[in-house]
Amino acid sequence: MATIGEYLQTWKLNISTTKTVLAVFLFNNKEAKRELKVNFITETLPLCSEPKYLGVTLDLSLTYRRHLESFLKKPISRVALLRRLAGSGWGAGATNLRTVTLVLVHSTAEYRAPVWCHSAHTRLIHPPTKDALRIVIGCLRPTPADNLPILAGIQPAGLRWNGATLPLARHTMEPGHLLHSVLTSLSSADPLRPISRHPFESVV
């Protein structure tokens, strides 16, 4: 923290201590309830178990379950708008419904997808997107879910998520990138450091 303070003073930067929180991600869950006291510029930073950074809610285990649960309300509301557009009053065609689905539902459901696309809780996002695809196609619920993207002419969710992650992963492989040394030294990392089951560089 002293190093950060010197950096801010050198470049004449001010940090809002009222909006700054402290979060600790631990390998041992037994230490999850341990409270740390960190002082920064004569003030103690509050400890937050679920901080939000750039619209993404982080949890102690980085499972992103909390983020997906709270973020689920937005695509559901977009599906309700799409259902009204496809009703008897408007009667939009399949082409227009497909465009609206991509703009309203998929773009909302895939916000910051490269961050949480390898989470074990991505299934929480599937129900609203599947409902939107059923509206576009006009099929019934017994239609196999795997066939919905093909019939609607939209890439499956996994391919879309990897398509958004691939450019970022390739960019981190450049020697001048900030994460290059971290990703290339995972094999010799500290054994106490948590290792992801689906590492970021595996997409490349």
MDAnalysis code that builds the backbone (N, CA, C; Angstrom):
import MDAnalysis as mda
import numpy as np

u = mda.Universe.empty(612, n_residues=204, atom_resindex=np.repeat(np.arange(204), 3), trajectory=True)
u.add_TopologyAttr("name", ["N", "CA", "C"] * 204)
u.add_TopologyAttr("resid", np.arange(1, 205))
u.add_TopologyAttr("resname", ["MET", "ALA", "THR", "ILE", "GLY", "GLU", "TYR", "LEU", "GLN", "THR", "TRP", "LYS", "LEU", "ASN", "ILE", "SER", "THR", "THR", "LYS", "THR", "VAL", "LEU", "ALA", "VAL", "PHE", "LEU", "PHE", "ASN", "ASN", "LYS", "GLU", "ALA", "LYS", "ARG", "GLU", "LEU", "LYS", "VAL", "ASN", "PHE", "ILE", "THR", "GLU", "THR", "LEU", "PRO", "LEU", "CYS", "SER", "GLU", "PRO", "LYS", "TYR", "LEU", "GLY", "VAL", "THR", "LEU", "ASP", "LEU", "SER", "LEU", "THR", "TYR", "ARG", "ARG", "HIS", "LEU", "GLU", "SER", "PHE", "LEU", "LYS", "LYS", "PRO", "ILE", "SER", "ARG", "VAL", "ALA", "LEU", "LEU", "ARG", "ARG", "LEU", "ALA", "GLY", "SER", "GLY", "TRP", "GLY", "ALA", "GLY", "ALA", "THR", "ASN", "LEU", "ARG", "THR", "VAL", "THR", "LEU", "VAL", "LEU", "VAL", "HIS", "SER", "THR", "ALA", "GLU", "TYR", "ARG", "ALA", "PRO", "VAL", "TRP", "CYS", "HIS", "SER", "ALA", "HIS", "THR", "ARG", "LEU", "ILE", "HIS", "PRO", "PRO", "THR", "LYS", "ASP", "ALA", "LEU", "ARG", "ILE", "VAL", "ILE", "GLY", "CYS", "LEU", "ARG", "PRO", "THR", "PRO", "ALA", "ASP", "ASN", "LEU", "PRO", "ILE", "LEU", "ALA", "GLY", "ILE", "GLN", "PRO", "ALA", "GLY", "LEU", "ARG", "TRP", "ASN", "GLY", "ALA", "THR", "LEU", "PRO", "LEU", "ALA", "ARG", "HIS", "THR", "MET", "GLU", "PRO", "GLY", "HIS", "LEU", "LEU", "HIS", "SER", "VAL", "LEU", "THR", "SER", "LEU", "SER", "SER", "ALA", "ASP", "PRO", "LEU", "ARG", "PRO", "ILE", "SER", "ARG", "HIS", "PRO", "PHE", "GLU", "SER", "VAL", "VAL"])
u.atoms.positions = np.array([
    [0.819, -1.190, 0.000],
    [0.000, 0.000, 0.000],
    [0.863, 1.255, 0.000],
    [2.022, 1.187, 0.645],
    [2.927, 2.335, 0.638],
    [3.440, 2.617, -0.766],
    [3.686, 1.548, -1.534],
    [4.139, 1.723, -2.907],
    [3.069, 2.384, -3.762],
    [1.817, 1.961, -3.557],
    [0.715, 2.575, -4.301],
    [0.577, 4.047, -3.929],
    [0.734, 4.344, -2.640],
    [0.649, 5.731, -2.203],
    [1.725, 6.596, -2.830],
    [2.954, 6.070, -2.915],
    [4.031, 6.825, -3.556],
    [3.773, 7.030, -5.041],
    [3.203, 6.023, -5.683],
    [2.880, 6.149, -7.110],
    [1.838, 7.246, -7.340],
    [0.817, 7.281, -6.490],
    [-0.220, 8.295, -6.634],
    [0.327, 9.692, -6.390],
    [1.219, 9.821, -5.412],
    [1.798, 11.128, -5.136],
    [2.732, 11.573, -6.251],
    [3.444, 10.620, -6.855],
    [4.378, 10.978, -7.920],
    [3.650, 11.524, -9.141],
    [2.533, 10.894, -9.489],
    [1.784, 11.286, -10.684],
    [0.589, 12.183, -10.363],
    [0.558, 12.722, -9.149],
    [-0.484, 13.676, -8.757],
    [-1.890, 13.107, -8.952],
    [-2.087, 11.878, -8.513],
    [-3.376, 11.220, -8.630],
    [-4.045, 11.153, -7.268],
    [-5.364, 11.236, -7.283],
    [-6.145, 11.142, -6.052],
    [-7.060, 9.934, -6.121],
    [-7.128, 9.199, -5.036],
    [-7.979, 8.028, -4.957],
    [-9.102, 8.301, -3.955],
    [-10.298, 7.899, -4.317],
    [-11.450, 8.100, -3.440],
    [-11.497, 6.963, -2.423],
    [-11.156, 7.267, -1.194],
    [-11.150, 6.241, -0.157],
    [-12.564, 5.822, 0.240],
    [-13.559, 6.655, -0.050],
    [-14.937, 6.281, 0.272],
    [-15.486, 5.229, -0.686],
    [-14.927, 5.151, -1.886],
    [-15.380, 4.178, -2.876],
    [-14.437, 2.989, -3.014],
    [-13.337, 3.012, -2.306],
    [-12.341, 1.942, -2.392],
    [-12.591, 0.915, -1.290],
    [-12.648, -0.348, -1.673],
    [-12.881, -1.421, -0.709],
    [-11.743, -2.433, -0.792],
    [-11.664, -3.264, 0.194],
    [-10.633, -4.300, 0.288],
    [-11.276, -5.666, 0.102],
    [-10.705, -6.467, -0.771],
    [-11.194, -7.825, -1.012],
    [-10.013, -8.785, -0.979],
    [-10.216, -9.929, -0.357],
    [-9.164, -10.940, -0.224],
    [-9.681, -12.249, -0.794],
    [-8.941, -12.831, -1.723],
    [-9.287, -14.123, -2.325],
    [-8.309, -15.158, -1.788],
    [-8.827, -16.114, -1.034],
    [-7.999, -17.051, -0.289],
    [-8.097, -18.452, -0.863],
    [-6.985, -19.191, -0.745],
    [-6.959, -20.590, -1.162],
    [-7.605, -21.481, -0.110],
    [-7.477, -21.105, 1.150],
    [-8.027, -21.884, 2.256],
    [-9.340, -21.246, 2.694],
    [-10.441, -21.971, 2.572],
    [-11.753, -21.432, 2.928],
    [-11.897, -21.185, 4.426],
    [-11.046, -21.814, 5.230],
    [-11.122, -21.601, 6.672],
    [-10.754, -20.170, 7.040],
    [-10.009, -19.502, 6.182],
    [-9.593, -18.131, 6.444],
    [-10.569, -17.115, 5.865],
    [-11.713, -17.572, 5.347],
    [-12.628, -16.658, 4.659],
    [-13.223, -15.628, 5.616],
    [-13.440, -16.003, 6.875],
    [-14.051, -15.087, 7.834],
    [-13.034, -14.224, 8.570],
    [-11.807, -14.359, 8.206],
    [-10.767, -13.566, 8.857],
    [-10.806, -12.131, 8.336],
    [-10.851, -11.178, 9.248],
    [-10.933, -9.778, 8.875],
    [-9.551, -9.135, 8.920],
    [-9.206, -8.469, 7.844],
    [-7.929, -7.773, 7.752],
    [-8.157, -6.271, 7.868],
    [-7.200, -5.593, 8.432],
    [-7.239, -4.148, 8.568],
    [-6.090, -3.552, 7.757],
    [-6.458, -2.849, 6.722],
    [-5.475, -2.230, 5.842],
    [-5.710, -0.726, 5.864],
    [-4.674, 0.020, 6.218],
    [-4.753, 1.474, 6.255],
    [-4.150, 2.050, 4.989],
    [-4.842, 3.038, 4.469],
    [-4.367, 3.708, 3.255],
    [-4.642, 5.207, 3.392],
    [-3.577, 5.960, 3.457],
    [-3.655, 7.412, 3.603],
    [-4.510, 7.769, 4.831],
    [-4.102, 7.264, 5.966],
    [-4.710, 7.564, 7.276],
    [-6.148, 7.076, 7.399],
    [-6.634, 6.255, 6.487],
    [-7.981, 5.720, 6.576],
    [-7.941, 4.199, 6.418],
    [-8.868, 3.526, 7.106],
    [-8.958, 2.067, 7.035],
    [-9.939, 1.670, 5.952],
    [-9.497, 0.839, 5.015],
    [-10.348, 0.413, 3.911],
    [-11.346, -0.629, 4.391],
    [-12.618, -0.490, 4.045],
    [-13.614, -1.489, 4.464],
    [-13.441, -2.797, 3.703],
    [-13.710, -3.900, 4.391],
    [-13.600, -5.226, 3.795],
    [-14.923, -5.599, 3.133],
    [-14.871, -5.997, 1.870],
    [-16.066, -6.356, 1.111],
    [-15.911, -7.785, 0.596],
    [-16.884, -8.629, 0.887],
    [-16.817, -10.032, 0.462],
    [-17.237, -10.224, -0.988],
    [-18.006, -9.285, -1.527],
    [-18.468, -9.383, -2.914],
    [-18.275, -8.034, -3.616],
    [-17.036, -7.675, -3.911],
    [-16.813, -6.387, -4.578],
    [-17.251, -6.440, -6.035],
    [-17.548, -5.291, -6.574],
    [-17.952, -5.175, -7.974],
    [-16.908, -4.352, -8.710],
    [-16.402, -4.925, -9.800],
    [-15.363, -4.252, -10.581],
    [-15.762, -4.276, -12.048],
    [-15.935, -3.095, -12.624],
    [-16.325, -2.949, -14.026],
    [-17.602, -3.731, -14.338],
    [-18.547, -3.706, -13.412],
    [-19.824, -4.353, -13.637],
    [-19.854, -5.831, -13.338],
    [-18.771, -6.402, -12.854],
    [-18.699, -7.836, -12.552],
    [-18.574, -8.009, -11.041],
    [-19.479, -8.785, -10.457],
    [-19.449, -9.059, -9.026],
    [-18.519, -10.227, -8.757],
    [-17.522, -10.004, -7.910],
    [-16.528, -11.027, -7.579],
    [-16.864, -11.641, -6.231],
    [-16.694, -12.949, -6.118],
    [-16.884, -13.640, -4.845],
    [-15.548, -14.193, -4.383],
    [-15.506, -14.710, -3.168],
    [-14.245, -15.144, -2.578],
    [-13.597, -16.277, -3.354],
    [-14.413, -17.160, -3.963],
    [-13.888, -18.303, -4.709],
    [-13.810, -18.041, -6.203],
    [-14.223, -16.869, -6.647],
    [-14.212, -16.500, -8.065],
    [-15.007, -17.501, -8.906],
    [-16.163, -17.899, -8.389],
    [-17.056, -18.776, -9.157],
    [-18.030, -17.975, -10.021],
    [-18.200, -16.692, -9.714],
    [-19.074, -15.769, -10.450],
    [-20.547, -16.188, -10.378],
    [-20.880, -16.991, -9.410],
    [-22.284, -17.393, -9.258],
    [-23.145, -16.194, -8.855],
    [-22.647, -15.412, -7.927],
    [-23.389, -14.244, -7.471],
    [-23.595, -13.255, -8.610],
    [-22.599, -13.087, -9.441],
    [-22.718, -12.172, -10.571],
    [-23.782, -12.654, -11.550],
    [-23.778, -13.928, -11.873],
    [-24.734, -14.464, -12.834],
    [-26.155, -14.438, -12.281],
    [-26.301, -14.681, -10.979],
    [-27.636, -14.652, -10.382],
    [-28.224, -13.238, -10.388],
    [-27.404, -12.262, -10.050],
    [-27.904, -10.890, -10.026],
    [-28.044, -10.306, -11.421],
    [-27.240, -10.800, -12.357],
    [-27.266, -10.272, -13.718],
    [-28.383, -10.884, -14.547],
    [-29.022, -11.926, -14.024],
    [-30.030, -12.664, -14.790],
    [-31.291, -11.838, -15.033],
    [-31.544, -10.835, -14.228],
    [-32.773, -10.049, -14.367],
    [-32.798, -9.269, -15.675],
    [-31.653, -8.828, -16.147],
    [-31.626, -8.003, -17.355],
    [-32.031, -8.776, -18.609],
    [-31.428, -9.944, -18.907],
    [-31.888, -10.662, -20.101],
    [-33.334, -11.134, -20.004],
    [-33.824, -11.423, -18.796],
    [-35.224, -11.833, -18.651],
    [-36.157, -10.696, -19.047],
    [-35.833, -9.474, -18.640],
    [-36.668, -8.330, -19.024],
    [-36.604, -8.083, -20.525],
    [-35.449, -8.350, -21.151],
    [-35.336, -8.180, -22.604],
    [-36.174, -9.220, -23.345],
    [-36.263, -10.427, -22.809],
    [-37.086, -11.467, -23.429],
    [-38.558, -11.072, -23.374],
    [-38.973, -10.418, -22.297],
    [-40.363, -9.953, -22.194],
    [-40.674, -8.932, -23.283],
    [-39.717, -8.043, -23.583],
    [-39.907, -7.085, -24.671],
    [-39.975, -7.794, -26.020],
    [-39.123, -8.793, -26.192],
    [-39.128, -9.549, -27.442],
    [-40.444, -10.296, -27.626],
    [-40.996, -10.823, -26.546],
    [-42.272, -11.545, -26.623],
    [-43.402, -10.604, -27.024],
    [-43.374, -9.374, -26.564],
    [-44.384, -8.399, -26.976],
    [-44.230, -8.042, -28.452],
    [-42.990, -7.937, -28.899],
    [-42.747, -7.594, -30.293],
    [-43.230, -8.693, -31.222],
    [-43.167, -9.934, -30.762],
    [-43.593, -11.068, -31.590],
    [-45.070, -11.384, -31.427],
    [-45.795, -10.622, -30.603],
    [-47.201, -10.909, -30.381],
    [-48.072, -10.540, -31.566],
    [-49.367, -10.754, -31.390],
    [-50.307, -10.534, -32.491],
    [-50.441, -9.062, -32.845],
    [-50.133, -8.162, -31.880],
    [-50.256, -6.740, -32.148],
    [-49.209, -6.223, -33.108],
    [-47.951, -6.692, -32.922],
    [-46.860, -6.229, -33.774],
    [-46.604, -7.203, -34.911],
    [-46.447, -8.475, -34.569],
    [-46.253, -9.506, -35.584],
    [-44.985, -9.349, -36.393],
    [-43.858, -9.088, -35.730],
    [-42.586, -8.937, -36.430],
    [-42.159, -10.262, -37.041],
    [-41.417, -10.181, -38.155],
    [-40.943, -11.373, -38.830],
    [-39.739, -11.985, -38.150],
    [-39.329, -13.154, -38.671],
    [-38.221, -13.878, -38.054],
    [-36.913, -13.109, -38.169],
    [-36.695, -12.407, -39.291],
    [-35.455, -11.659, -39.473],
    [-35.336, -10.526, -38.461],
    [-36.433, -9.800, -38.273],
    [-36.417, -8.708, -37.297],
    [-36.273, -9.233, -35.868],
    [-36.947, -10.333, -35.583],
    [-36.840, -10.909, -34.243],
    [-35.419, -11.408, -33.969],
    [-34.769, -11.957, -34.991],
    [-33.390, -12.425, -34.817],
    [-32.460, -11.245, -34.524],
    [-32.651, -10.132, -35.240],
    [-31.820, -8.953, -35.011],
    [-32.041, -8.382, -33.623],
    [-33.295, -8.312, -33.206],
    [-33.607, -7.798, -31.872],
    [-33.041, -8.715, -30.798],
    [-33.083, -10.026, -31.042],
    [-32.531, -10.974, -30.070],
    [-31.036, -10.775, -29.886],
    [-30.316, -10.580, -30.993],
    [-28.876, -10.364, -30.898],
    [-28.550, -9.056, -30.180],
    [-29.344, -8.029, -30.463],
    [-29.050, -6.709, -29.904],
    [-29.456, -6.611, -28.439],
    [-30.643, -7.096, -28.106],
    [-31.162, -6.919, -26.756],
    [-30.783, -8.049, -25.808],
    [-31.027, -9.275, -26.225],
    [-30.880, -10.407, -25.301],
    [-29.433, -10.896, -25.232],
    [-28.869, -11.260, -26.391],
    [-27.536, -11.857, -26.374],
    [-26.460, -10.869, -25.935],
    [-26.537, -9.635, -26.404],
    [-25.534, -8.654, -25.997],
    [-25.589, -8.383, -24.497],
    [-26.789, -8.439, -23.923],
    [-26.933, -8.234, -22.490],
    [-26.475, -9.453, -21.704],
    [-26.858, -10.640, -22.177],
    [-26.496, -11.867, -21.462],
    [-25.004, -12.161, -21.535],
    [-24.316, -11.662, -22.562],
    [-22.897, -11.965, -22.752],
    [-21.998, -10.823, -22.314],
    [-22.517, -9.920, -21.481],
    [-21.711, -8.805, -20.995],
    [-20.559, -9.335, -20.142],
    [-19.342, -8.949, -20.500],
    [-18.117, -9.400, -19.814],
    [-17.994, -10.918, -19.831],
    [-18.407, -11.551, -20.915],
    [-18.354, -13.019, -20.997],
    [-16.948, -13.583, -20.859],
    [-15.888, -12.942, -21.379],
    [-14.552, -13.524, -21.186],
    [-14.156, -13.704, -19.733],
    [-14.798, -12.976, -18.820],
    [-14.447, -13.098, -17.402],
    [-15.058, -14.355, -16.793],
    [-16.342, -14.611, -17.061],
    [-17.051, -15.691, -16.368],
    [-17.416, -16.867, -17.277],
    [-16.950, -16.891, -18.545],
    [-17.398, -17.932, -19.470],
    [-16.937, -19.326, -19.064],
    [-15.898, -19.446, -18.240],
    [-15.429, -20.754, -17.787],
    [-15.961, -21.112, -16.403],
    [-16.918, -20.353, -15.919],
    [-17.513, -20.656, -14.621],
    [-18.389, -21.906, -14.718],
    [-18.553, -22.569, -13.585],
    [-19.405, -23.761, -13.539],
    [-20.882, -23.404, -13.446],
    [-21.207, -22.117, -13.370],
    [-22.592, -21.684, -13.193],
    [-23.112, -20.940, -14.416],
    [-22.513, -21.138, -15.569],
    [-22.985, -20.463, -16.782],
    [-24.364, -20.960, -17.213],
    [-24.790, -22.082, -16.680],
    [-26.118, -22.599, -17.029],
    [-27.225, -21.642, -16.590],
    [-26.914, -20.738, -15.666],
    [-27.921, -19.780, -15.217],
    [-28.320, -18.809, -16.322],
    [-27.442, -18.600, -17.298],
    [-27.718, -17.667, -18.388],
    [-28.533, -18.329, -19.496],
    [-28.540, -19.641, -19.571],
    [-29.158, -20.337, -20.696],
    [-30.683, -20.180, -20.788],
    [-31.465, -20.235, -19.685],
    [-32.928, -20.168, -19.834],
    [-33.434, -18.950, -20.595],
    [-33.028, -17.713, -20.285],
    [-33.567, -16.585, -21.056],
    [-33.133, -16.577, -22.508],
    [-31.905, -16.992, -22.800],
    [-31.464, -17.021, -24.189],
    [-32.204, -18.096, -24.980],
    [-32.492, -19.225, -24.360],
    [-33.262, -20.266, -25.035],
    [-34.699, -19.815, -25.288],
    [-35.275, -19.093, -24.335],
    [-36.626, -18.565, -24.544],
    [-36.647, -17.583, -25.711],
    [-35.596, -16.766, -25.822],
    [-35.526, -15.827, -26.934],
    [-35.411, -16.551, -28.267],
    [-34.635, -17.626, -28.313],
    [-34.496, -18.388, -29.554],
    [-35.812, -19.064, -29.929],
    [-36.559, -19.540, -28.956],
    [-37.863, -20.160, -29.244],
    [-38.835, -19.134, -29.830],
    [-38.740, -17.896, -29.359],
    [-39.607, -16.848, -29.902],
    [-39.238, -16.543, -31.345],
    [-37.942, -16.521, -31.646],
    [-37.492, -16.237, -33.013],
    [-37.943, -17.336, -33.972],
    [-37.785, -18.579, -33.539],
    [-38.108, -19.711, -34.415],
    [-39.619, -19.945, -34.458],
    [-40.276, -19.706, -33.344],
    [-41.697, -20.011, -33.263],
    [-41.974, -21.460, -32.957],
    [-41.005, -22.145, -32.350],
    [-41.173, -23.563, -32.046],
    [-41.738, -23.740, -30.650],
    [-42.037, -24.981, -30.305],
    [-42.569, -25.318, -29.001],
    [-41.432, -25.687, -28.051],
    [-41.766, -25.780, -26.776],
    [-40.747, -26.083, -25.772],
    [-40.149, -27.491, -25.917],
    [-40.872, -28.509, -26.396],
    [-40.224, -29.824, -26.558],
    [-39.104, -29.867, -27.582],
    [-38.911, -28.821, -28.388],
    [-37.821, -28.811, -29.352],
    [-36.487, -28.916, -28.625],
    [-35.586, -29.811, -29.039],
    [-34.286, -29.960, -28.367],
    [-33.542, -28.638, -28.281],
    [-33.014, -28.338, -27.105],
    [-32.342, -27.056, -26.888],
    [-31.089, -26.911, -27.738],
    [-30.412, -28.025, -28.065],
    [-29.197, -27.939, -28.870],
    [-29.483, -27.509, -30.304],
    [-30.711, -27.708, -30.756],
    [-31.052, -27.338, -32.134],
    [-31.524, -25.892, -32.266],
    [-31.791, -25.227, -31.170],
    [-32.334, -23.868, -31.232],
    [-31.389, -22.877, -31.918],
    [-30.086, -22.820, -31.551],
    [-29.208, -21.871, -32.248],
    [-29.085, -22.160, -33.740],
    [-29.111, -23.435, -34.112],
    [-28.976, -23.795, -35.528],
    [-30.207, -23.338, -36.303],
    [-31.388, -23.571, -35.754],
    [-32.612, -23.175, -36.435],
    [-32.754, -21.653, -36.516],
    [-32.226, -20.943, -35.503],
    [-32.323, -19.480, -35.501],
    [-31.210, -18.815, -36.284],
    [-30.199, -19.573, -36.695],
    [-29.081, -18.986, -37.424],
    [-28.162, -18.154, -36.553],
    [-28.031, -18.518, -35.282],
    [-27.181, -17.808, -34.322],
    [-26.174, -18.791, -33.744],
    [-24.950, -18.355, -33.589],
    [-23.922, -19.229, -33.033],
    [-24.274, -19.661, -31.614],
    [-23.949, -20.900, -31.240],
    [-24.176, -21.333, -29.854],
    [-23.396, -20.470, -28.864],
    [-23.860, -20.486, -27.640],
    [-23.276, -19.607, -26.620],
    [-21.789, -19.876, -26.416],
    [-21.398, -21.159, -26.395],
    [-19.991, -21.477, -26.167],
    [-19.083, -20.899, -27.235],
    [-19.492, -20.976, -28.490],
    [-18.684, -20.420, -29.574],
    [-18.618, -18.900, -29.500],
    [-19.700, -18.274, -29.121],
    [-19.715, -16.818, -29.006],
    [-18.817, -16.361, -27.861],
    [-18.840, -17.081, -26.748],
    [-17.991, -16.716, -25.612],
    [-16.514, -16.889, -25.955],
    [-16.183, -18.006, -26.598],
    [-14.789, -18.216, -26.991],
    [-14.344, -17.202, -28.043],
    [-15.281, -16.800, -28.909],
    [-14.937, -15.789, -29.904],
    [-14.607, -14.448, -29.273],
    [-15.242, -14.142, -28.153],
    [-14.939, -12.903, -27.445],
    [-13.673, -13.018, -26.605],
    [-13.352, -14.238, -26.171],
    [-12.183, -14.446, -25.312],
    [-10.906, -14.585, -26.113],
    [-10.982, -15.157, -27.309],
    [-9.788, -15.461, -28.097],
    [-8.927, -14.238, -28.391],
    [-9.481, -13.110, -28.842],
    [-8.615, -11.942, -29.087],
    [-7.892, -11.456, -27.832],
    [-8.582, -11.520, -26.676],
    [-7.939, -11.101, -25.433],
    [-6.824, -12.061, -25.038],
    [-7.066, -13.357, -25.219],
    [-6.045, -14.344, -24.865],
    [-4.815, -14.208, -25.747],
    [-5.019, -13.972, -27.030],
    [-3.882, -13.785, -27.931],
    [-3.113, -12.517, -27.601],
    [-3.836, -11.495, -27.173],
    [-3.177, -10.237, -26.844],
    [-2.280, -10.384, -25.626],
    [-2.686, -11.222, -24.652],
    [-1.872, -11.425, -23.462],
    [-0.627, -12.244, -23.744],
    [-0.573, -12.933, -24.873],
    [0.605, -13.715, -25.221],
    [1.741, -12.851, -25.771],
    [1.476, -11.584, -26.023],
    [2.525, -10.680, -26.487],
    [3.478, -10.373, -25.331],
    [4.785, -10.359, -25.581],
    [5.761, -10.164, -24.484],
    [5.572, -8.864, -23.714],
    [5.068, -7.824, -24.348],
    [4.931, -6.551, -23.662],
    [3.675, -6.407, -22.839],
    [2.799, -7.416, -22.858],
    [1.539, -7.315, -22.121],
    [1.771, -7.514, -20.630],
    [0.908, -6.863, -19.823],
    [1.052, -6.920, -18.370],
    [0.900, -8.334, -17.822],
    [0.018, -9.162, -18.433],
    [-0.243, -10.521, -17.943],
    [0.638, -11.582, -18.595],
    [1.532, -11.189, -19.483],
    [2.335, -12.182, -20.210],
    [3.206, -13.003, -19.255],
    [3.908, -12.343, -18.343],
    [4.791, -13.058, -17.421],
    [4.001, -13.933, -16.461],
    [2.778, -13.514, -16.106],
    [1.968, -14.301, -15.179],
    [1.491, -15.588, -15.843],
    [1.019, -15.492, -17.079],
    [0.472, -16.658, -17.767],
    [1.554, -17.637, -18.191],
    [2.711, -17.139, -18.535],
    [3.791, -18.027, -18.977],
    [4.526, -18.694, -17.822],
    [4.301, -18.259, -16.595],
    [4.990, -18.834, -15.438],
    [4.055, -19.608, -14.532],
    [2.887, -20.033, -15.058],
    [1.937, -20.768, -14.225],
    [2.474, -22.130, -13.819],
    [3.298, -22.742, -14.669],
    [3.816, -24.070, -14.355],
    [4.753, -24.054, -13.161],
    [5.457, -22.941, -12.967],
    [6.393, -22.836, -11.851],
    [5.844, -21.957, -10.737],
    [4.536, -21.821, -10.680],
    [3.923, -20.939, -9.688],
    [3.978, -21.569, -8.305],
    [3.644, -20.759, -7.335],
    [3.603, -21.214, -5.955],
    [2.566, -22.325, -5.827],
    [2.924, -23.478, -5.211],
    [1.952, -24.570, -5.083],
    [0.740, -24.199, -4.246],
    [0.832, -23.161, -3.413],
    [-0.308, -22.738, -2.614],
    [-1.243, -21.817, -3.385],
    [-0.865, -21.458, -4.584],
    [-1.704, -20.559, -5.374],
    [-2.808, -21.353, -6.064],
    [-4.062, -20.901, -6.020],
    [-5.155, -21.615, -6.688],
    [-4.937, -21.676, -8.194],
    [-5.132, -22.848, -8.763],
    [-4.964, -23.047, -10.194],
    [-6.339, -23.269, -10.821],
    [-6.629, -22.550, -11.884],
    [-7.912, -22.668, -12.549],
    [-8.014, -23.990, -13.291],
    [-9.208, -24.605, -13.265],
    [-9.434, -25.824, -14.035],
    [-9.499, -25.522, -15.524],
    [-9.877, -24.315, -15.875],
    [-9.931, -23.890, -17.268],
    [-9.094, -22.615, -17.410],
    [-7.776, -22.747, -17.532],
    [-6.923, -21.555, -17.561],
    [-7.233, -20.665, -18.746],
    [-6.963, -19.399, -18.568],
    [-7.291, -18.395, -19.578],
    [-6.538, -18.652, -20.871],
    [-5.286, -19.084, -20.770],
    [-4.478, -19.261, -21.968],
    [-4.836, -20.522, -22.752],
    [-5.725, -21.377, -22.205],
    [-6.109, -22.590, -22.923],
    [-6.988, -22.284, -24.129],
    [-7.516, -21.069, -24.207],
    [-8.362, -20.692, -25.335],
    [-7.534, -20.441, -26.581],
    [-6.276, -20.018, -26.377],
    [-5.420, -19.659, -27.515],
    [-5.135, -20.882, -28.371],
])
